[in-house]
Amino acid sequence: MNTPLRVAVVGAGRMGADHIERLHRRINGAEVAAVVDIDKPRAEAAVAHIPGAVAYTDLQEVLDRGAVDAVLIATPGFLHEQVLLPVIEHGLPTLCEKPLTPDAESSWRVVQAEVAAGRQLVQVGFMRRFDAGYLSLRRMIEEKTYGELLTLHHQHRNPTTPAGFTNEMIINDSVVHEFDAVRFFTGEEITSVQVRIGRSTRNAPAGQRDPQLVLLETESGILAQVEVYVNAQFGYQVATQASFETGIVGIGGDQEPYVRTAGTWGGSVTPGFEERFVEAYDREIQAWVDAAARGGIGGPSAWDGYATAACCEAGVRAQASGEIVPVQLQPKPELYGAGVPAGATR
């Protein structure tokens, strides 16, 4: 019988707690061996029901003890680099929730650290790549089921935003997923970003402009459009429509059963991303665990995290200027397969 992969989860907040339960209850071949959080009582509460799991406040102590085989990072993004660099140095397979880091410069440092290590260790948590609808559409694009892909139309709608959610966060925390989705679907890098802002909802907090329209172009000239509306009130909805030469394909949107009864009709909308993408998260973590047991990754790479961070930077500049802003990327290292399509499975 194979020994379970011993995982340290760094961060026991909303996302970390969700992954702790997922690893403990639904993922095969892994166990939560440690939870690291600066809030010791929160870390202790997270492991209280998991036999053998230990709470820590310092990741370095976990690394020095050799107590784990892999690391899952679920801290706020601004803390990611300081966690990633020592983990890479210790050669541990890592799943890092998006973003890889908050900016392209620090993401590039992570890429360089991985290149220096000589192997891919970091998988970035773009869970939509594991959604059944996303995978199905990707296959249609690759197989040219309806001819060449011509355009992509994305909708990203949240019910409300938390206090302090800025215009920049609309790009960095929401549209970041669509940046990765476009790269995943097309297998190409995004070359430019434009943001248009029109009439705003009265439900947006002071200073926030919502909704926004983001226009993207890829290397071969595929155009993609993202309608991001983060105070839509009715629920959480993510959908994509792809226009091909001989057909139109839509995924996402209303996932729940559509019921007609007692003189009424309709369904329900998921309240948040956890419910909408629960199966994708399960597939993502299982793929990561399976790959980590072999010492590798099972999904988006550090390069994907870096490229998406560069898209976000271009998006924030475009948001402020209204102009078309080019996406600037460093040359792709051989470690990530220079010339390998952007959305290719690694």
FENNORCOR-V299267 format. One line per field, one symbol per residue. burial: + if it has 16 or more other ideal C-beta (glycine too) atoms within 10 Angstrom, else -. Layout:
BEGIN
burial->???
END
This chain:
BEGIN
burial->---+++++++++--+++-++-+++--+--++++++++----+++-++--+--++++--+--++----++++++++-+--++-++--++-+-+++++++++++++-+++-++-+++----++++++++++++-++--++-++----+--+--++++++++-+---+-+-+++++++++++++++++++++++++++--------+---+-+++-+-+++---+-+++-+++++--++++++++-+----+-++--+-------------++--+--++--++-+++++++++++---++++++++++++++++++++-++-----+-+-+--+--++-----++--+
END
